[in-house]
Amino acid sequence: MAAARAGPVELGFAEAAPAWRLRSEQFPSKVGGRPAWLGAAGLPGPEDLACALCGRPLAFLLQLYAPLPERADAFHRGLFLFCCRAPPCCAGLRVFRNQLPRKNDFYSYEPPSEDPPPETGESVCLQLKSGAHLCRVCGCLGPKTCSRCHRARYCSKEHQALDWRCGHKQACLHPDLDGTVPDHNFLFPEFEIVIETEEEITPEVVEKENESEIVGSMGEAPEEELDSMAKHESKEDKIFQKFKTKIALEPEQVLRYGRGIAPIWISGENIPQEKDIPHCPCGAKRIFEFQVMPQLLNYLKADRLGKSVDWGVLAIFTCAESCRLGTGYTEEFVWKQDITDTP
């Protein structure tokens, strides 16, 4: 994913991919599964990945590989988005940024191979090169250890209990049975995010199409009626129509990327003002970088847990300077706009 300040918008589409393409060494952009952590040190801890509303562990939603080629210290750069999927909450959201120079402790200086590795099994990585252990359930930092076998690692008591119910109770004292990680029904389905450049729709064409629709449907309507309907058309309608027009050519897009541009909103309600976007702790402003579209919800199968995660737009704002606050993961800002009763 190339950095884009005033250039064309880049669109993300969810597609199935072999497991090896979604591993950290391939620098993937992806939805669901476990995080493919970029930097293997300084991971956000359980307290960073707990829902601010209900306190339960957040689930990994997606990550975006978004390097800044002009910056030596951000040759590799990733954004990691998490959300609460525990009913009845399903509301908490947090996003983290991590960046590395080309020469670093974790990856080769050369680009990764395009060919699958000799071993392409479905093994789950539960320990990073830095030595950090990961939770068996969610793939996030796992500082807690099973007190009986001292092998299984977890981020929280909730996930330890979940793993216990899903088979660790039997496997705990039998190392030969503990080699595979069960499906805990916690992770979102996994897809690769494939990036394409957006093709612009000519505004004049759209306006003419809309005009012909109006003329054709109005027929011989009285002038007073037309005036009344024109006044009734609200700002809300116009914003939603603009949203629909913008995505019309690529209705399956799940993500829009353009660092420093303006997001497209689905509603006229709850649009943030500049004062609503907190500055980075380094003192720099945060700027828009990408947005998650409601189409992604179709891929998540989130409704199987009862009340599901839901949004109209998730807009991610990041430090304009893409600062380096240490070597770990820096929290950025998410703005959630819900879908209103639009026509």
Disulfide bonds with the S-S distance in Angstrom:
none
